[in-house]
Amino acid sequence: YKLDTYLDNDANVATLSEFMFGAGKGSKNMVFITVSTGIGGGAIINGNLFRGSTSNALEIGHATVMKGGPRCGCGNTGCAEAVASGTAIMKRAREAFESKVETSLKNYEKVTAKEVFVEAEKGDKVSQDILNDALSYLGITVANIANTFDPDKIVIGGGVSEAGRIVFDKIENEMERRCLKTIYNHCKVEKALLGNQAGVLGAAALAILESK
């Protein structure tokens, strides 16, 4: 049909979507972080989508946050994705499930990150320990991003963000400990608003912007 075609990755178009229509609306410098089976993200700098020299900017999940940590799918060890993603939480839970420790996670036929959050809220010590570790590393990751980019807003999306205050409280605690004071006082952390619509809206917005 001789139509112009524009290509970008899912994290970038979700970033653009949240910036234009969602939780990042009104900001000038914004970072979007998605925490689900993996960890990814994108950045808006001075109102423009930042892609980097090779279009691989904001591979947040592959920032090293734990020396000597578990191996990541990328081949490195101690990546944020290997210790703080939904997959990392699920892996720790399954290790506990198969061990001799006492945990209510063993009441399930199949354990995912969702069950860990549920049982942690009920008081299961193993689940609480798993989340404390994972969310601490997530908070460290977010604090590093804040100190690097000095954004107005950091928007958190993805399945793990749906767990609510336990996630955001831990992020805030780590940011307060680790961010420069001026950055911490200025930067707001908010939950993404657009959910599964972010990719579609962002892709449409990208095509409109690039065609101008």
C-alpha positions in Angstrom: 0.0 0.0 0.0 3.1 2.3 -0.1 2.6 3.3 3.5 5.4 4.5 5.7 6.3 2.0 8.4 7.9 2.7 11.8 9.5 0.1 14.0 10.4 0.3 17.7 10.4 -2.1 20.7 7.6 -2.6 23.2 9.3 -0.8 26.1 9.9 2.3 24.0 6.3 2.6 22.7 5.0 1.9 26.2 7.2 4.7 27.5 6.0 7.1 24.9 2.4 6.2 25.7 2.7 6.7 29.5 4.5 10.0 28.8 1.8 11.3 26.4 -1.4 9.9 27.8 -0.7 8.2 31.2 1.1 8.6 34.5 4.0 10.6 32.9 1.8 13.2 31.3 3.0 16.7 32.1 6.6 15.7 32.8 9.7 16.7 30.8 12.1 14.0 31.8 10.6 10.6 32.6 11.7 7.0 33.0 9.4 4.1 32.5 10.2 0.7 34.0 8.2 -2.4 33.4 8.6 -5.3 35.9 7.0 -8.5 34.8 8.6 -11.8 33.7 11.6 -9.6 32.9 12.6 -5.9 33.5 12.8 -3.3 30.8 12.2 0.3 30.3 12.6 3.5 28.3 13.3 7.2 28.9 12.0 10.5 27.8 14.7 13.3 27.9 13.6 16.9 27.3 10.4 15.6 25.9 11.9 13.2 23.4 12.2 9.4 23.4 15.8 8.4 24.1 17.0 5.4 22.2 20.8 5.6 22.6 23.4 5.0 19.9 22.3 1.5 19.0 18.6 1.8 20.0 19.4 -0.3 23.1 19.1 2.4 25.8 17.4 1.6 29.1 18.1 -2.2 29.2 17.5 -1.8 32.9 17.1 -5.5 33.5 20.7 -6.1 32.6 22.2 -3.6 35.0 24.3 -5.5 37.6 23.0 -5.0 41.1 24.3 -8.1 42.9 27.9 -9.2 42.6 28.1 -12.9 42.2 24.4 -13.2 41.9 22.4 -15.8 39.9 23.0 -16.1 36.1 20.7 -14.0 33.9 19.4 -15.1 30.5 21.8 -12.6 28.9 24.7 -14.7 30.3 25.8 -12.2 32.9 25.4 -12.7 36.7 23.6 -10.5 39.2 21.4 -8.6 36.7 18.4 -6.8 38.0 16.2 -9.2 36.0 17.8 -12.2 37.6 17.1 -11.1 41.1 14.1 -8.7 41.0 11.7 -9.7 38.2 8.6 -11.8 38.5 10.5 -14.7 37.1 13.2 -14.3 39.8 10.5 -14.3 42.5 8.9 -17.4 41.0 12.3 -19.2 40.8 13.0 -18.5 44.5 9.5 -19.7 45.4 9.9 -22.9 43.5 13.2 -23.6 45.2 11.5 -23.1 48.5 8.6 -25.3 47.4 11.0 -28.2 46.6 13.1 -27.7 49.8 12.5 -29.0 53.3 11.6 -25.5 54.7 8.1 -25.0 56.1 6.1 -22.6 53.9 2.5 -22.1 52.9 3.7 -22.0 49.3 3.6 -25.8 49.4 -0.2 -25.6 49.6 -0.3 -24.7 45.9 0.0 -27.1 42.9 1.9 -24.4 41.0 3.7 -21.4 42.4 4.2 -18.1 40.6 5.1 -14.6 41.8 1.4 -13.9 42.5 1.2 -16.6 45.1 4.3 -15.3 46.8 2.7 -11.9 47.2 -0.5 -13.5 48.5 1.3 -15.6 51.1 3.6 -12.9 52.2 0.6 -10.7 53.0 -0.8 -13.6 55.1 2.4 -13.7 57.1 4.4 -16.6 55.5 8.0 -15.9 56.5 9.6 -17.6 53.4 7.4 -15.5 51.1 8.2 -12.4 53.0 12.0 -13.1 52.7 11.7 -13.7 49.0 9.9 -10.5 48.4 12.2 -8.5 50.7 15.2 -9.5 48.7 13.6 -9.1 45.3 12.0 -5.7 46.0 15.2 -4.4 47.7 17.1 -5.1 44.5 14.3 -3.5 42.5 14.5 -0.4 44.7 18.3 -0.3 44.2 17.8 -0.5 40.4 15.2 2.3 40.5 17.5 4.5 42.7 20.4 4.0 40.3 18.2 5.1 37.4 17.1 8.1 39.3 20.6 9.1 40.1 21.7 8.6 36.5 18.8 10.4 34.7 17.5 12.9 37.4 13.9 12.5 36.0 10.7 14.3 37.0 8.9 11.0 37.2 9.6 7.3 37.3 6.6 5.3 36.1 6.5 1.7 37.1 4.4 -0.8 35.1 4.2 -4.5 34.5 2.6 -7.4 36.4 4.7 -6.9 39.6 3.5 -3.3 39.9 0.0 -4.7 40.3 0.9 -6.0 43.8 0.4 -2.5 45.1 1.9 -0.6 48.0 4.3 -3.3 49.1 6.2 -2.7 45.8 6.1 1.0 45.8 6.9 1.4 49.6 10.1 -0.7 49.1 11.1 1.3 46.1 10.6 4.6 48.0 12.6 3.3 51.0 15.6 2.4 48.8 15.4 5.6 46.9 15.4 7.6 50.1 18.5 5.7 51.3 20.4 5.8 48.0 19.4 8.8 45.9 21.0 12.2 46.2 18.7 14.3 48.3 17.8 16.8 45.6 17.0 14.1 43.2 14.9 12.1 45.7 12.9 15.2 46.7 12.2 16.1 43.0 11.5 12.7 41.5 8.0 11.2 41.8 7.4 7.5 41.5 4.0 6.6 40.1 2.2 3.5 38.9 1.6 3.2 35.2 -2.0 3.9 34.2 -2.5 2.4 30.7 -1.9 -1.3 31.3 -2.2 -3.5 28.2 -3.2 -0.5 26.1 0.2 1.2 26.5 1.8 -0.6 23.6 -1.0 0.0 21.1 -1.4 3.7 22.1 2.4 4.2 22.0 2.8 2.5 18.6 0.0 4.8 17.2 1.6 7.8 18.7 5.0 6.9 17.4 3.7 6.6 13.8 2.0 10.0 14.1 5.1 11.7 15.5 7.6 10.1 13.1 5.4 11.0 10.1 5.4 14.7 10.8 
